[in-house]
C-alpha cells in the first residue's frame, strides 16, 4: 500500500505538493545561506589576501630601493606568479637589467607581457622598446608599434615618442597592420595580441 502525504489543502493539485514546497523552501534557504557564507568568506579572504599582497609588495619595493635586488626578486616572484601586474612589471625590469637575477631579455619579455596583458602601460611601453630593438625576441617593428600604441592609449607619455621612432622605421602598410593589431588586442581585452 502506498502512503500519500498531503498538505491539508485538497485543492493544492498534487497530493505531495505542500510537502514538496515546504522541503524545497528549506533547501533553498539553506542553499542561499551557504552561498552567502561562501561569498562572505571569499570577500574576507580576498581582503586579507589583498592586504598581505600589498605588505609583501611593499617589502619587495623596499628591498629593491635599498639595492637588495636578490631579496626584491625573491619577494616579487610569488606576487607576480599570483597575477599582480606591478610585481610582474618589476620582475620584468629586474630581468631586463640583470638586477638580483641573471640578465635575460626573454624572461623580461615574458614578465612584461603578462603585465601588459592586464593593461599595464609601462610594461606595454617596455615590450615595444624590446621588440623594436630585438631584445628577447627577433626585431619586430609591427609588434613594437602595437605595444607602444597600446601604452600611449593608456596614457604613457613616453610611448608617444617611442611609437613615433618605431614608425619612422616602418612603411605605411606596416603601420596600418600594427594599428589593426593594436585595435584587435584592445577589443579582445588583451586576449588576442598576436605572437
PyMOL CGO cylinders between C-alpha atoms (Angstrom):
from pymol import cmd
from pymol.cgo import CYLINDER

trace = [
    CYLINDER, 0.00, 0.00, 0.00, 1.28, 3.46, -0.86, 0.3, 1, 1, 1, 1, 1, 1,
    CYLINDER, 1.28, 3.46, -0.86, 1.09, 6.19, 1.75, 0.3, 1, 1, 1, 1, 1, 1,
    CYLINDER, 1.09, 6.19, 1.75, 0.34, 9.65, 0.37, 0.3, 1, 1, 1, 1, 1, 1,
    CYLINDER, 0.34, 9.65, 0.37, 1.31, 12.69, 2.35, 0.3, 1, 1, 1, 1, 1, 1,
    CYLINDER, 1.31, 12.69, 2.35, -0.80, 15.75, 1.81, 0.3, 1, 1, 1, 1, 1, 1,
    CYLINDER, -0.80, 15.75, 1.81, -0.51, 19.35, 2.77, 0.3, 1, 1, 1, 1, 1, 1,
    CYLINDER, -0.51, 19.35, 2.77, -4.04, 19.51, 4.08, 0.3, 1, 1, 1, 1, 1, 1,
    CYLINDER, -4.04, 19.51, 4.08, -5.11, 21.58, 1.09, 0.3, 1, 1, 1, 1, 1, 1,
    CYLINDER, -5.11, 21.58, 1.09, -7.34, 19.45, -1.06, 0.3, 1, 1, 1, 1, 1, 1,
    CYLINDER, -7.34, 19.45, -1.06, -7.08, 21.94, -3.92, 0.3, 1, 1, 1, 1, 1, 1,
    CYLINDER, -7.08, 21.94, -3.92, -3.30, 22.09, -3.99, 0.3, 1, 1, 1, 1, 1, 1,
    CYLINDER, -3.30, 22.09, -3.99, -3.04, 19.90, -7.07, 0.3, 1, 1, 1, 1, 1, 1,
    CYLINDER, -3.04, 19.90, -7.07, -0.67, 17.05, -6.38, 0.3, 1, 1, 1, 1, 1, 1,
    CYLINDER, -0.67, 17.05, -6.38, -1.09, 15.30, -3.02, 0.3, 1, 1, 1, 1, 1, 1,
    CYLINDER, -1.09, 15.30, -3.02, 2.57, 15.89, -2.09, 0.3, 1, 1, 1, 1, 1, 1,
    CYLINDER, 2.57, 15.89, -2.09, 2.90, 19.44, -3.41, 0.3, 1, 1, 1, 1, 1, 1,
    CYLINDER, 2.90, 19.44, -3.41, 2.64, 21.07, 0.04, 0.3, 1, 1, 1, 1, 1, 1,
    CYLINDER, 2.64, 21.07, 0.04, 5.36, 18.86, 1.48, 0.3, 1, 1, 1, 1, 1, 1,
    CYLINDER, 5.36, 18.86, 1.48, 7.47, 19.35, -1.61, 0.3, 1, 1, 1, 1, 1, 1,
    CYLINDER, 7.47, 19.35, -1.61, 7.13, 23.14, -1.41, 0.3, 1, 1, 1, 1, 1, 1,
    CYLINDER, 7.13, 23.14, -1.41, 7.99, 23.09, 2.29, 0.3, 1, 1, 1, 1, 1, 1,
    CYLINDER, 7.99, 23.09, 2.29, 11.02, 20.88, 1.74, 0.3, 1, 1, 1, 1, 1, 1,
    CYLINDER, 11.02, 20.88, 1.74, 12.07, 22.87, -1.30, 0.3, 1, 1, 1, 1, 1, 1,
    CYLINDER, 12.07, 22.87, -1.30, 11.73, 26.10, 0.67, 0.3, 1, 1, 1, 1, 1, 1,
    CYLINDER, 11.73, 26.10, 0.67, 14.01, 24.80, 3.41, 0.3, 1, 1, 1, 1, 1, 1,
    CYLINDER, 14.01, 24.80, 3.41, 16.54, 23.57, 0.86, 0.3, 1, 1, 1, 1, 1, 1,
    CYLINDER, 16.54, 23.57, 0.86, 16.50, 26.91, -0.96, 0.3, 1, 1, 1, 1, 1, 1,
    CYLINDER, 16.50, 26.91, -0.96, 17.00, 28.80, 2.33, 0.3, 1, 1, 1, 1, 1, 1,
    CYLINDER, 17.00, 28.80, 2.33, 19.92, 26.52, 3.24, 0.3, 1, 1, 1, 1, 1, 1,
    CYLINDER, 19.92, 26.52, 3.24, 21.43, 26.94, -0.22, 0.3, 1, 1, 1, 1, 1, 1,
    CYLINDER, 21.43, 26.94, -0.22, 21.10, 30.73, -0.04, 0.3, 1, 1, 1, 1, 1, 1,
    CYLINDER, 21.10, 30.73, -0.04, 22.67, 30.73, 3.42, 0.3, 1, 1, 1, 1, 1, 1,
    CYLINDER, 22.67, 30.73, 3.42, 25.55, 28.54, 2.19, 0.3, 1, 1, 1, 1, 1, 1,
    CYLINDER, 25.55, 28.54, 2.19, 26.12, 30.80, -0.84, 0.3, 1, 1, 1, 1, 1, 1,
    CYLINDER, 26.12, 30.80, -0.84, 26.06, 33.94, 1.31, 0.3, 1, 1, 1, 1, 1, 1,
    CYLINDER, 26.06, 33.94, 1.31, 28.53, 32.37, 3.74, 0.3, 1, 1, 1, 1, 1, 1,
    CYLINDER, 28.53, 32.37, 3.74, 30.81, 31.36, 0.85, 0.3, 1, 1, 1, 1, 1, 1,
    CYLINDER, 30.81, 31.36, 0.85, 30.66, 34.88, -0.61, 0.3, 1, 1, 1, 1, 1, 1,
    CYLINDER, 30.66, 34.88, -0.61, 31.42, 36.42, 2.79, 0.3, 1, 1, 1, 1, 1, 1,
    CYLINDER, 31.42, 36.42, 2.79, 34.42, 34.13, 3.24, 0.3, 1, 1, 1, 1, 1, 1,
    CYLINDER, 34.42, 34.13, 3.24, 35.64, 34.82, -0.28, 0.3, 1, 1, 1, 1, 1, 1,
    CYLINDER, 35.64, 34.82, -0.28, 35.39, 38.57, 0.25, 0.3, 1, 1, 1, 1, 1, 1,
    CYLINDER, 35.39, 38.57, 0.25, 37.10, 38.30, 3.63, 0.3, 1, 1, 1, 1, 1, 1,
    CYLINDER, 37.10, 38.30, 3.63, 39.89, 36.17, 2.25, 0.3, 1, 1, 1, 1, 1, 1,
    CYLINDER, 39.89, 36.17, 2.25, 40.30, 38.43, -0.78, 0.3, 1, 1, 1, 1, 1, 1,
    CYLINDER, 40.30, 38.43, -0.78, 40.65, 41.43, 1.51, 0.3, 1, 1, 1, 1, 1, 1,
    CYLINDER, 40.65, 41.43, 1.51, 43.13, 39.61, 3.72, 0.3, 1, 1, 1, 1, 1, 1,
    CYLINDER, 43.13, 39.61, 3.72, 45.00, 38.32, 0.68, 0.3, 1, 1, 1, 1, 1, 1,
    CYLINDER, 45.00, 38.32, 0.68, 44.99, 41.80, -0.83, 0.3, 1, 1, 1, 1, 1, 1,
    CYLINDER, 44.99, 41.80, -0.83, 46.40, 43.29, 2.36, 0.3, 1, 1, 1, 1, 1, 1,
    CYLINDER, 46.40, 43.29, 2.36, 49.03, 40.55, 2.59, 0.3, 1, 1, 1, 1, 1, 1,
    CYLINDER, 49.03, 40.55, 2.59, 49.97, 41.07, -1.07, 0.3, 1, 1, 1, 1, 1, 1,
    CYLINDER, 49.97, 41.07, -1.07, 50.25, 44.83, -0.50, 0.3, 1, 1, 1, 1, 1, 1,
    CYLINDER, 50.25, 44.83, -0.50, 52.52, 44.25, 2.51, 0.3, 1, 1, 1, 1, 1, 1,
    CYLINDER, 52.52, 44.25, 2.51, 54.65, 41.80, 0.51, 0.3, 1, 1, 1, 1, 1, 1,
    CYLINDER, 54.65, 41.80, 0.51, 54.82, 44.26, -2.40, 0.3, 1, 1, 1, 1, 1, 1,
    CYLINDER, 54.82, 44.26, -2.40, 55.96, 47.00, -0.02, 0.3, 1, 1, 1, 1, 1, 1,
    CYLINDER, 55.96, 47.00, -0.02, 58.61, 44.64, 1.37, 0.3, 1, 1, 1, 1, 1, 1,
    CYLINDER, 58.61, 44.64, 1.37, 59.82, 43.83, -2.17, 0.3, 1, 1, 1, 1, 1, 1,
    CYLINDER, 59.82, 43.83, -2.17, 59.83, 47.50, -3.15, 0.3, 1, 1, 1, 1, 1, 1,
    CYLINDER, 59.83, 47.50, -3.15, 61.80, 48.45, -0.03, 0.3, 1, 1, 1, 1, 1, 1,
    CYLINDER, 61.80, 48.45, -0.03, 64.37, 45.74, -0.77, 0.3, 1, 1, 1, 1, 1, 1,
    CYLINDER, 64.37, 45.74, -0.77, 64.68, 46.99, -4.36, 0.3, 1, 1, 1, 1, 1, 1,
    CYLINDER, 64.68, 46.99, -4.36, 65.10, 50.60, -3.26, 0.3, 1, 1, 1, 1, 1, 1,
    CYLINDER, 65.10, 50.60, -3.26, 67.76, 49.51, -0.75, 0.3, 1, 1, 1, 1, 1, 1,
    CYLINDER, 67.76, 49.51, -0.75, 69.68, 47.81, -3.55, 0.3, 1, 1, 1, 1, 1, 1,
    CYLINDER, 69.68, 47.81, -3.55, 68.97, 44.30, -2.21, 0.3, 1, 1, 1, 1, 1, 1,
    CYLINDER, 68.97, 44.30, -2.21, 67.91, 43.04, -5.61, 0.3, 1, 1, 1, 1, 1, 1,
    CYLINDER, 67.91, 43.04, -5.61, 68.09, 39.34, -4.78, 0.3, 1, 1, 1, 1, 1, 1,
    CYLINDER, 68.09, 39.34, -4.78, 65.57, 39.78, -1.93, 0.3, 1, 1, 1, 1, 1, 1,
    CYLINDER, 65.57, 39.78, -1.93, 63.41, 42.03, -4.09, 0.3, 1, 1, 1, 1, 1, 1,
    CYLINDER, 63.41, 42.03, -4.09, 63.30, 39.43, -6.86, 0.3, 1, 1, 1, 1, 1, 1,
    CYLINDER, 63.30, 39.43, -6.86, 62.51, 36.73, -4.32, 0.3, 1, 1, 1, 1, 1, 1,
    CYLINDER, 62.51, 36.73, -4.32, 59.64, 38.83, -2.90, 0.3, 1, 1, 1, 1, 1, 1,
    CYLINDER, 59.64, 38.83, -2.90, 58.25, 39.96, -6.27, 0.3, 1, 1, 1, 1, 1, 1,
    CYLINDER, 58.25, 39.96, -6.27, 58.18, 36.45, -7.80, 0.3, 1, 1, 1, 1, 1, 1,
    CYLINDER, 58.18, 36.45, -7.80, 55.27, 34.90, -5.83, 0.3, 1, 1, 1, 1, 1, 1,
    CYLINDER, 55.27, 34.90, -5.83, 53.25, 38.09, -6.25, 0.3, 1, 1, 1, 1, 1, 1,
    CYLINDER, 53.25, 38.09, -6.25, 53.97, 38.11, -9.98, 0.3, 1, 1, 1, 1, 1, 1,
    CYLINDER, 53.97, 38.11, -9.98, 53.05, 34.43, -10.29, 0.3, 1, 1, 1, 1, 1, 1,
    CYLINDER, 53.05, 34.43, -10.29, 49.80, 35.18, -8.44, 0.3, 1, 1, 1, 1, 1, 1,
    CYLINDER, 49.80, 35.18, -8.44, 48.93, 37.73, -11.16, 0.3, 1, 1, 1, 1, 1, 1,
    CYLINDER, 48.93, 37.73, -11.16, 49.96, 41.06, -9.61, 0.3, 1, 1, 1, 1, 1, 1,
    CYLINDER, 49.96, 41.06, -9.61, 50.74, 43.27, -12.63, 0.3, 1, 1, 1, 1, 1, 1,
    CYLINDER, 50.74, 43.27, -12.63, 53.02, 45.68, -10.72, 0.3, 1, 1, 1, 1, 1, 1,
    CYLINDER, 53.02, 45.68, -10.72, 55.11, 42.74, -9.49, 0.3, 1, 1, 1, 1, 1, 1,
    CYLINDER, 55.11, 42.74, -9.49, 55.18, 41.23, -12.98, 0.3, 1, 1, 1, 1, 1, 1,
    CYLINDER, 55.18, 41.23, -12.98, 56.41, 44.54, -14.36, 0.3, 1, 1, 1, 1, 1, 1,
    CYLINDER, 56.41, 44.54, -14.36, 59.05, 44.93, -11.65, 0.3, 1, 1, 1, 1, 1, 1,
    CYLINDER, 59.05, 44.93, -11.65, 60.30, 41.38, -12.16, 0.3, 1, 1, 1, 1, 1, 1,
    CYLINDER, 60.30, 41.38, -12.16, 60.50, 42.16, -15.88, 0.3, 1, 1, 1, 1, 1, 1,
    CYLINDER, 60.50, 42.16, -15.88, 62.61, 45.23, -15.12, 0.3, 1, 1, 1, 1, 1, 1,
    CYLINDER, 62.61, 45.23, -15.12, 64.90, 43.15, -12.93, 0.3, 1, 1, 1, 1, 1, 1,
    CYLINDER, 64.90, 43.15, -12.93, 65.44, 40.56, -15.70, 0.3, 1, 1, 1, 1, 1, 1,
    CYLINDER, 65.44, 40.56, -15.70, 65.84, 43.35, -18.24, 0.3, 1, 1, 1, 1, 1, 1,
    CYLINDER, 65.84, 43.35, -18.24, 68.63, 44.94, -16.17, 0.3, 1, 1, 1, 1, 1, 1,
    CYLINDER, 68.63, 44.94, -16.17, 70.09, 41.83, -14.52, 0.3, 1, 1, 1, 1, 1, 1,
    CYLINDER, 70.09, 41.83, -14.52, 69.24, 43.02, -11.01, 0.3, 1, 1, 1, 1, 1, 1,
    CYLINDER, 69.24, 43.02, -11.01, 69.10, 40.18, -8.49, 0.3, 1, 1, 1, 1, 1, 1,
    CYLINDER, 69.10, 40.18, -8.49, 68.61, 37.72, -11.35, 0.3, 1, 1, 1, 1, 1, 1,
    CYLINDER, 68.61, 37.72, -11.35, 70.70, 36.92, -14.41, 0.3, 1, 1, 1, 1, 1, 1,
    CYLINDER, 70.70, 36.92, -14.41, 70.01, 39.36, -17.24, 0.3, 1, 1, 1, 1, 1, 1,
    CYLINDER, 70.01, 39.36, -17.24, 67.59, 37.58, -19.54, 0.3, 1, 1, 1, 1, 1, 1,
    CYLINDER, 67.59, 37.58, -19.54, 65.65, 39.55, -22.14, 0.3, 1, 1, 1, 1, 1, 1,
    CYLINDER, 65.65, 39.55, -22.14, 63.37, 36.61, -22.99, 0.3, 1, 1, 1, 1, 1, 1,
    CYLINDER, 63.37, 36.61, -22.99, 62.39, 36.30, -19.32, 0.3, 1, 1, 1, 1, 1, 1,
    CYLINDER, 62.39, 36.30, -19.32, 61.93, 40.08, -19.12, 0.3, 1, 1, 1, 1, 1, 1,
    CYLINDER, 61.93, 40.08, -19.12, 59.66, 39.91, -22.19, 0.3, 1, 1, 1, 1, 1, 1,
    CYLINDER, 59.66, 39.91, -22.19, 57.62, 37.14, -20.56, 0.3, 1, 1, 1, 1, 1, 1,
    CYLINDER, 57.62, 37.14, -20.56, 57.01, 39.13, -17.38, 0.3, 1, 1, 1, 1, 1, 1,
    CYLINDER, 57.01, 39.13, -17.38, 56.38, 42.38, -19.25, 0.3, 1, 1, 1, 1, 1, 1,
    CYLINDER, 56.38, 42.38, -19.25, 53.87, 40.58, -21.47, 0.3, 1, 1, 1, 1, 1, 1,
    CYLINDER, 53.87, 40.58, -21.47, 51.95, 39.18, -18.52, 0.3, 1, 1, 1, 1, 1, 1,
    CYLINDER, 51.95, 39.18, -18.52, 51.69, 42.68, -17.03, 0.3, 1, 1, 1, 1, 1, 1,
    CYLINDER, 51.69, 42.68, -17.03, 50.94, 44.27, -20.41, 0.3, 1, 1, 1, 1, 1, 1,
    CYLINDER, 50.94, 44.27, -20.41, 48.02, 41.92, -20.94, 0.3, 1, 1, 1, 1, 1, 1,
    CYLINDER, 48.02, 41.92, -20.94, 46.37, 43.42, -17.87, 0.3, 1, 1, 1, 1, 1, 1,
    CYLINDER, 46.37, 43.42, -17.87, 46.65, 46.90, -19.38, 0.3, 1, 1, 1, 1, 1, 1,
    CYLINDER, 46.65, 46.90, -19.38, 49.84, 47.93, -17.53, 0.3, 1, 1, 1, 1, 1, 1,
    CYLINDER, 49.84, 47.93, -17.53, 51.08, 50.85, -19.68, 0.3, 1, 1, 1, 1, 1, 1,
    CYLINDER, 51.08, 50.85, -19.68, 54.79, 50.87, -18.57, 0.3, 1, 1, 1, 1, 1, 1,
    CYLINDER, 54.79, 50.87, -18.57, 55.02, 47.12, -19.33, 0.3, 1, 1, 1, 1, 1, 1,
    CYLINDER, 55.02, 47.12, -19.33, 53.45, 47.75, -22.74, 0.3, 1, 1, 1, 1, 1, 1,
    CYLINDER, 53.45, 47.75, -22.74, 56.00, 50.51, -23.39, 0.3, 1, 1, 1, 1, 1, 1,
    CYLINDER, 56.00, 50.51, -23.39, 58.88, 48.25, -22.39, 0.3, 1, 1, 1, 1, 1, 1,
    CYLINDER, 58.88, 48.25, -22.39, 57.59, 45.48, -24.67, 0.3, 1, 1, 1, 1, 1, 1,
    CYLINDER, 57.59, 45.48, -24.67, 57.52, 47.97, -27.52, 0.3, 1, 1, 1, 1, 1, 1,
    CYLINDER, 57.52, 47.97, -27.52, 61.10, 49.01, -26.77, 0.3, 1, 1, 1, 1, 1, 1,
    CYLINDER, 61.10, 49.01, -26.77, 62.43, 45.43, -26.55, 0.3, 1, 1, 1, 1, 1, 1,
    CYLINDER, 62.43, 45.43, -26.55, 60.60, 44.37, -29.72, 0.3, 1, 1, 1, 1, 1, 1,
    CYLINDER, 60.60, 44.37, -29.72, 61.92, 47.38, -31.62, 0.3, 1, 1, 1, 1, 1, 1,
    CYLINDER, 61.92, 47.38, -31.62, 65.48, 46.56, -30.56, 0.3, 1, 1, 1, 1, 1, 1,
    CYLINDER, 65.48, 46.56, -30.56, 65.23, 42.80, -30.96, 0.3, 1, 1, 1, 1, 1, 1,
    CYLINDER, 65.23, 42.80, -30.96, 65.94, 42.06, -27.30, 0.3, 1, 1, 1, 1, 1, 1,
    CYLINDER, 65.94, 42.06, -27.30, 64.40, 38.79, -26.14, 0.3, 1, 1, 1, 1, 1, 1,
    CYLINDER, 64.40, 38.79, -26.14, 62.68, 38.31, -29.49, 0.3, 1, 1, 1, 1, 1, 1,
    CYLINDER, 62.68, 38.31, -29.49, 63.57, 38.91, -33.13, 0.3, 1, 1, 1, 1, 1, 1,
    CYLINDER, 63.57, 38.91, -33.13, 63.26, 42.59, -34.05, 0.3, 1, 1, 1, 1, 1, 1,
    CYLINDER, 63.26, 42.59, -34.05, 59.63, 43.22, -34.99, 0.3, 1, 1, 1, 1, 1, 1,
    CYLINDER, 59.63, 43.22, -34.99, 58.53, 46.79, -35.66, 0.3, 1, 1, 1, 1, 1, 1,
    CYLINDER, 58.53, 46.79, -35.66, 54.87, 45.85, -36.13, 0.3, 1, 1, 1, 1, 1, 1,
    CYLINDER, 54.87, 45.85, -36.13, 54.64, 44.25, -32.69, 0.3, 1, 1, 1, 1, 1, 1,
    CYLINDER, 54.64, 44.25, -32.69, 56.77, 47.03, -31.20, 0.3, 1, 1, 1, 1, 1, 1,
    CYLINDER, 56.77, 47.03, -31.20, 54.46, 49.68, -32.66, 0.3, 1, 1, 1, 1, 1, 1,
    CYLINDER, 54.46, 49.68, -32.66, 51.38, 47.78, -31.45, 0.3, 1, 1, 1, 1, 1, 1,
    CYLINDER, 51.38, 47.78, -31.45, 52.63, 47.71, -27.83, 0.3, 1, 1, 1, 1, 1, 1,
    CYLINDER, 52.63, 47.71, -27.83, 53.83, 51.33, -27.93, 0.3, 1, 1, 1, 1, 1, 1,
    CYLINDER, 53.83, 51.33, -27.93, 50.47, 52.34, -29.39, 0.3, 1, 1, 1, 1, 1, 1,
    CYLINDER, 50.47, 52.34, -29.39, 48.59, 50.49, -26.63, 0.3, 1, 1, 1, 1, 1, 1,
    CYLINDER, 48.59, 50.49, -26.63, 50.81, 52.09, -23.97, 0.3, 1, 1, 1, 1, 1, 1,
    CYLINDER, 50.81, 52.09, -23.97, 50.17, 55.53, -25.47, 0.3, 1, 1, 1, 1, 1, 1,
    CYLINDER, 50.17, 55.53, -25.47, 46.42, 54.86, -25.43, 0.3, 1, 1, 1, 1, 1, 1,
    CYLINDER, 46.42, 54.86, -25.43, 46.82, 54.01, -21.71, 0.3, 1, 1, 1, 1, 1, 1,
    CYLINDER, 46.82, 54.01, -21.71, 48.32, 57.47, -21.06, 0.3, 1, 1, 1, 1, 1, 1,
    CYLINDER, 48.32, 57.47, -21.06, 52.01, 56.57, -21.07, 0.3, 1, 1, 1, 1, 1, 1,
    CYLINDER, 52.01, 56.57, -21.07, 53.61, 59.76, -22.37, 0.3, 1, 1, 1, 1, 1, 1,
    CYLINDER, 53.61, 59.76, -22.37, 56.94, 58.06, -23.15, 0.3, 1, 1, 1, 1, 1, 1,
    CYLINDER, 56.94, 58.06, -23.15, 55.18, 55.72, -25.55, 0.3, 1, 1, 1, 1, 1, 1,
    CYLINDER, 55.18, 55.72, -25.55, 54.10, 58.50, -27.89, 0.3, 1, 1, 1, 1, 1, 1,
    CYLINDER, 54.10, 58.50, -27.89, 57.74, 59.28, -28.65, 0.3, 1, 1, 1, 1, 1, 1,
    CYLINDER, 57.74, 59.28, -28.65, 58.68, 55.60, -28.85, 0.3, 1, 1, 1, 1, 1, 1,
    CYLINDER, 58.68, 55.60, -28.85, 55.80, 54.95, -31.23, 0.3, 1, 1, 1, 1, 1, 1,
    CYLINDER, 55.80, 54.95, -31.23, 56.99, 57.81, -33.49, 0.3, 1, 1, 1, 1, 1, 1,
    CYLINDER, 56.99, 57.81, -33.49, 60.57, 56.48, -33.51, 0.3, 1, 1, 1, 1, 1, 1,
    CYLINDER, 60.57, 56.48, -33.51, 59.37, 52.99, -34.38, 0.3, 1, 1, 1, 1, 1, 1,
    CYLINDER, 59.37, 52.99, -34.38, 57.03, 54.34, -37.08, 0.3, 1, 1, 1, 1, 1, 1,
    CYLINDER, 57.03, 54.34, -37.08, 59.96, 56.12, -38.73, 0.3, 1, 1, 1, 1, 1, 1,
    CYLINDER, 59.96, 56.12, -38.73, 61.39, 52.65, -39.50, 0.3, 1, 1, 1, 1, 1, 1,
    CYLINDER, 61.39, 52.65, -39.50, 58.12, 51.31, -40.95, 0.3, 1, 1, 1, 1, 1, 1,
    CYLINDER, 58.12, 51.31, -40.95, 56.21, 51.56, -44.21, 0.3, 1, 1, 1, 1, 1, 1,
    CYLINDER, 56.21, 51.56, -44.21, 52.66, 52.97, -44.19, 0.3, 1, 1, 1, 1, 1, 1,
    CYLINDER, 52.66, 52.97, -44.19, 51.31, 49.43, -44.76, 0.3, 1, 1, 1, 1, 1, 1,
    CYLINDER, 51.31, 49.43, -44.76, 53.25, 48.13, -41.73, 0.3, 1, 1, 1, 1, 1, 1,
    CYLINDER, 53.25, 48.13, -41.73, 51.94, 50.96, -39.57, 0.3, 1, 1, 1, 1, 1, 1,
    CYLINDER, 51.94, 50.96, -39.57, 48.41, 50.14, -40.70, 0.3, 1, 1, 1, 1, 1, 1,
    CYLINDER, 48.41, 50.14, -40.70, 48.93, 46.45, -39.76, 0.3, 1, 1, 1, 1, 1, 1,
    CYLINDER, 48.93, 46.45, -39.76, 50.33, 47.46, -36.36, 0.3, 1, 1, 1, 1, 1, 1,
    CYLINDER, 50.33, 47.46, -36.36, 47.36, 49.73, -35.70, 0.3, 1, 1, 1, 1, 1, 1,
    CYLINDER, 47.36, 49.73, -35.70, 44.94, 46.97, -36.69, 0.3, 1, 1, 1, 1, 1, 1,
    CYLINDER, 44.94, 46.97, -36.69, 46.70, 44.55, -34.32, 0.3, 1, 1, 1, 1, 1, 1,
    CYLINDER, 46.70, 44.55, -34.32, 46.53, 47.12, -31.50, 0.3, 1, 1, 1, 1, 1, 1,
    CYLINDER, 46.53, 47.12, -31.50, 42.80, 47.59, -32.11, 0.3, 1, 1, 1, 1, 1, 1,
    CYLINDER, 42.80, 47.59, -32.11, 42.27, 43.81, -32.14, 0.3, 1, 1, 1, 1, 1, 1,
    CYLINDER, 42.27, 43.81, -32.14, 44.31, 43.40, -28.95, 0.3, 1, 1, 1, 1, 1, 1,
    CYLINDER, 44.31, 43.40, -28.95, 42.36, 46.13, -27.18, 0.3, 1, 1, 1, 1, 1, 1,
    CYLINDER, 42.36, 46.13, -27.18, 38.98, 44.85, -28.42, 0.3, 1, 1, 1, 1, 1, 1,
    CYLINDER, 38.98, 44.85, -28.42, 39.80, 41.37, -27.09, 0.3, 1, 1, 1, 1, 1, 1,
    CYLINDER, 39.80, 41.37, -27.09, 40.82, 42.82, -23.71, 0.3, 1, 1, 1, 1, 1, 1,
    CYLINDER, 40.82, 42.82, -23.71, 44.43, 41.72, -24.37, 0.3, 1, 1, 1, 1, 1, 1,
    CYLINDER, 44.43, 41.72, -24.37, 43.49, 38.11, -25.12, 0.3, 1, 1, 1, 1, 1, 1,
    CYLINDER, 43.49, 38.11, -25.12, 44.37, 38.30, -28.84, 0.3, 1, 1, 1, 1, 1, 1,
    CYLINDER, 44.37, 38.30, -28.84, 47.52, 40.40, -29.20, 0.3, 1, 1, 1, 1, 1, 1,
    CYLINDER, 47.52, 40.40, -29.20, 49.39, 38.23, -31.68, 0.3, 1, 1, 1, 1, 1, 1,
    CYLINDER, 49.39, 38.23, -31.68, 52.65, 36.36, -31.12, 0.3, 1, 1, 1, 1, 1, 1,
]
cmd.load_cgo(trace, "trace")
